[in-house]
Each structure stands twice: as structure tokens, then as C-alpha cells.
């Protein structure tokens, strides 16, 4: 989402590298470019004005550190100010002292409200809570059915109501009663939306708020709508007192202005972002991590968490042992490929890497998702013996594998060549470790009560794509 803004800001910083010190002239030039980049990214003009003024004051004031180069000084100031307008830290959900906590999910029709309700329920369940869903959109039967389908996908209970419960308030209160009886600690109320803000909708939501006394009122905004999302969030907050914002479609090609404006304009924090269509593509919003990505510094912490959630540590250790013993087979390669696919698209993973050093050339790489499928198909067409020992794959076997996978013999040859080169690279990378050294190090660390140091760390890329 922030690709264009990131590119423009990095060009500004690059232009400062030739300067010996910060002067009013080169600061003004840099601020002009930063202002233009932010406005082109659809950031609210009032936010841009305040941000530029704060950067100017700090860049020309006493806060400039002589230990930094001009570029480092400006980068630090811009980073600090962007974090400030997004919120210094992540904003956590609040919970009622006496369960169940009621969360009202509000927003305009088509913003991703129902999908976000399901994603939030899935996130809560993964974090030890017992959510229950209910849709009070009695005006569009398809909306209630959509939430029922979403609930089924994530295995969450949903209150569908009794025949006599036809009004939103009746449904919500009955769902809350059932949550108490069944031991559910959070009730997610998916409210009705409109294509525009109208008085009837707001009165209904105000009544729900009065009767339910929700712990959180979360406004769902579509990042693709830019400043319209900010205006809608402000209008809902003025009437309902929104406690937080969920921004959807953060994986799209929107310019990112809504994300950078919404907190400053409404005073309400961004709590979650939707980064895909699947139920688990839903993340806490970390201001400092987003700013790091905008400035080309990557988001390694999010990558670490994603890997740790997805990759089994036991499997990772076993894979590391195989690499150290030079026993990494095509079967292992296939397992690692499937593990990598669970992490999401390669483009999103590369976007979390810093845009510096050895990672710089990876940024913007065009990766065809069909390529991974082709590799998986070729290896799947091999027999168990062929996967275990690639040396036995002769010409006739290659032709059979090609026919079975729907690929050419040349593509099979190319894969085998890449696999052999990867084995050589792994052998070179682990050549400094003596046979059995890994186990001895682990044993020694455990004996001292510490964490076993391992050549493969779940905080890095998994297995084949790791260190």
C-alpha cells in the first residue's frame, strides 16, 4: 500500500546524502518534497500541514544531533513524527470487568464490516477468548447469511435468533443472554450499514449503544476509499464515540492516506488492519512497524511473529539437522515450500525486509505464484525414492516426471539444477559447524538453563529459505 510513498521519501533522503550539514535551504527543499509525497499519498491536508511544521521545527531547532549525518537526522525526525500521528504504541482491545464484553462493529455498507467481524472473532479465539457472533442487520437477509457462513468457516458460534426476534435490539440482547449462559466472554455485534450516513442508521446505532453499553465500538473503514474513509470515521465518532478503527484492504494498491490520517483527524486509534481475504489475514496495528516499512526499514518483527505462528519449531530443528548433515532431500524441499506458502504471498514477505544491504535488490521483485505451484507439481510427480535420492533421476525418469506434472523436461532439469545449487550453498553456509556440534551446543545451553542456540532460528526464514 505504501510503496509509492516509500519510494518518494527515500528519494528525498537520498538527495540529502551529499550535504555536509542541515541548513535551512536543504531542509526547505526536503520538506517540499515530503509534503508533495504525502499529499500524493492522499494524506489529509491538515495532517500534512501539522506534520511538516513539526519536522521543520525539529530539523532547524536544537534537537538536531551532530552525531548523525543530515540524512540520518531527517529520517529520524520524519520517523518520530509519523509514529506520533499514528500513535506511539499499538492500541489493545478493552474487556469488560464482568463478561461478556460487547463489541459493536459499525461502518458503511461494503467496507468489509461482516468479514472483519469474523476475522476479529478468529483473532480473539486464537488469543484465548470465546467469542460469539450475532448480526443485527435485519434489512438485508443476505448480510445475516454472510455472517453465518463466515462463522462456519472459523468455527465460531453465531446467534441466529428466534422467530419473534425481528428487531436489532432484540437480537443483540438475546445474543448477550445466550453468551452468559454458554460461557462466552465476547459478543461481536455486526450492525447494519448504509451506502451513506443517514439519520435512521445513526439513531438505531445510538439506541444499540445505550442498551448494550458496549466495551468497544469499532469502526470498519475501507482503505481503498482514501479520505472518504476518514470523513466517515469522523462522522461516526461524533455520533457514537468510536473507540477504535479497523482498516480493511491494507494489502491493496491504495495510496495509504487513510491510514496516516484517521487517528489524527478522529483522535481514535487504528486497532486492526485486514491484509487479505482469509480469516487469519488480520493483524494488530503497530504504528512503529508501519512507519519502518514506509521508510524502507522493513518490518522484521512482524515477519518474526508470522514465522513463529506458522512454522513448527520441532520440524524446524529436524530440518536444520538434515541441512547440517547434508541430508536435505527433495522431500524436505517440498515440505519447506509448503511451509513458506502458509506465510502468505512472497511479495508481502519481501515487503517486510529492509530496503538496504543485501535485501535492496529483492524489493520490487516480480514473483509469479504459479512458479511455486509448478515446483510443487514436479516434486509431487516423483516417487518416494526419487525425492529421497535425486541422483537416481535419469533421462527416462525425468520424462515421466515431466508428463506427470504437465511440465517440460527442461523445467524438470532446471528444478534439479536449482536444488543441487541450493544444497551446495547450504553445505557452504554450515561448513563451519562440526558434525554433532549443534546437539552439543543445545545440550550445553539447556544445562545452563538458557535457550538452546541453534543454527536455524524460528525468528528467521524457515528451513530451506533460512540461514
Helices and strands as residue ranges (DSSP letters): H 3-16, H 24-40, H 45-60, H 70-86, E 101-106, H 113-126, E 131-135, H 141-154, E 157-159, H 168-182, E 186-190, H 199-212, E 216-222, G 223-225, H 227-240, E 244-248, H 257-266, E 270-274, E 282-284, H 287-294, H 300-310, H 313-324, H 330-342, H 346-350, G 357-362, H 369-380, H 384-388, G 390-392, H 395-405, H 409-429, H 437-447, G 463-465
